[in-house]
Amino acid sequence: MAIEKEKTNNAAELRTDAETQVATQAIATESLNGQDVKRLHHELQIHQVELEMQNEMLTLTKLDLEATRGRYLPL
């Protein structure tokens, strides 16, 4: 239960830090033209796919780790 609370706190802190960074960068986005917006949208789409692929790899690695742990640490 303490681990879940720690994860929640870390997620909340991460969100707060991200919002602070975005707020400081928001002023720069006001001067973007249509081409810049299209380029940024494309970059965000690519980044999202990369993150999804990384998440899938992490999930598979976690499953492998759990399977390996099960072989060496019987319940």
C-alpha positions as CSV (number, residue, x, y, z in Angstrom):
1,M,0.0,0.0,0.0
2,A,2.9,2.4,0.8
3,I,4.3,1.7,-2.7
4,E,1.1,2.6,-4.3
5,K,1.0,5.9,-2.4
6,E,4.6,6.6,-3.4
7,K,3.7,5.9,-7.0
8,T,0.8,8.3,-6.8
9,N,2.9,11.0,-5.2
10,N,5.6,10.5,-7.8
11,A,3.0,10.7,-10.6
12,A,1.5,13.9,-9.1
13,E,4.9,15.5,-8.7
14,L,5.8,14.5,-12.3
15,R,2.5,16.0,-13.5
16,T,3.2,19.2,-11.6
17,D,6.7,19.5,-12.9
18,A,5.5,18.9,-16.5
19,E,2.8,21.6,-16.1
20,T,5.3,24.0,-14.8
21,Q,7.6,23.4,-17.8
22,V,4.7,23.7,-20.3
23,A,3.6,27.0,-18.7
24,T,7.1,28.5,-19.1
25,Q,7.1,27.4,-22.8
26,A,3.6,28.5,-23.5
27,I,4.7,32.1,-24.3
28,A,6.9,30.8,-27.2
29,T,4.0,28.9,-28.8
30,E,2.0,32.1,-29.4
31,S,4.2,33.1,-32.3
32,L,3.9,29.7,-34.2
33,N,2.5,29.8,-37.7
34,G,0.5,27.0,-39.4
35,Q,3.5,25.2,-40.8
36,D,5.1,25.1,-37.3
37,V,2.0,23.7,-35.8
38,K,1.8,21.0,-38.5
39,R,5.5,20.1,-37.9
40,L,5.0,20.0,-34.1
41,H,1.9,17.8,-34.5
42,H,3.8,15.4,-36.6
43,E,6.7,15.3,-34.1
44,L,4.2,14.7,-31.3
45,Q,2.6,11.8,-33.2
46,I,6.0,10.2,-33.8
47,H,6.9,10.7,-30.1
48,Q,3.6,9.1,-29.1
49,V,4.3,6.0,-31.2
50,E,7.8,5.8,-29.8
51,L,6.5,5.9,-26.3
52,E,3.9,3.2,-27.1
53,M,6.6,1.0,-28.5
54,Q,8.8,1.6,-25.4
55,N,5.9,0.8,-23.2
56,E,5.3,-2.4,-25.0
57,M,9.0,-3.4,-24.7
58,L,9.0,-2.6,-21.0
59,T,5.9,-4.7,-20.5
60,L,7.5,-7.6,-22.3
61,T,10.7,-7.2,-20.3
62,K,8.7,-7.1,-17.1
63,L,6.9,-10.3,-18.0
64,D,10.2,-12.0,-18.8
65,L,11.6,-10.8,-15.4
66,E,8.6,-12.2,-13.6
67,A,8.9,-15.5,-15.4
68,T,12.7,-15.7,-14.6
69,R,12.1,-14.7,-11.0
70,G,9.5,-17.5,-10.7
71,R,12.1,-20.1,-11.8
72,Y,14.6,-19.0,-9.2
73,L,12.3,-17.9,-6.3
74,P,9.6,-20.4,-5.8
75,L,6.6,-19.2,-3.8
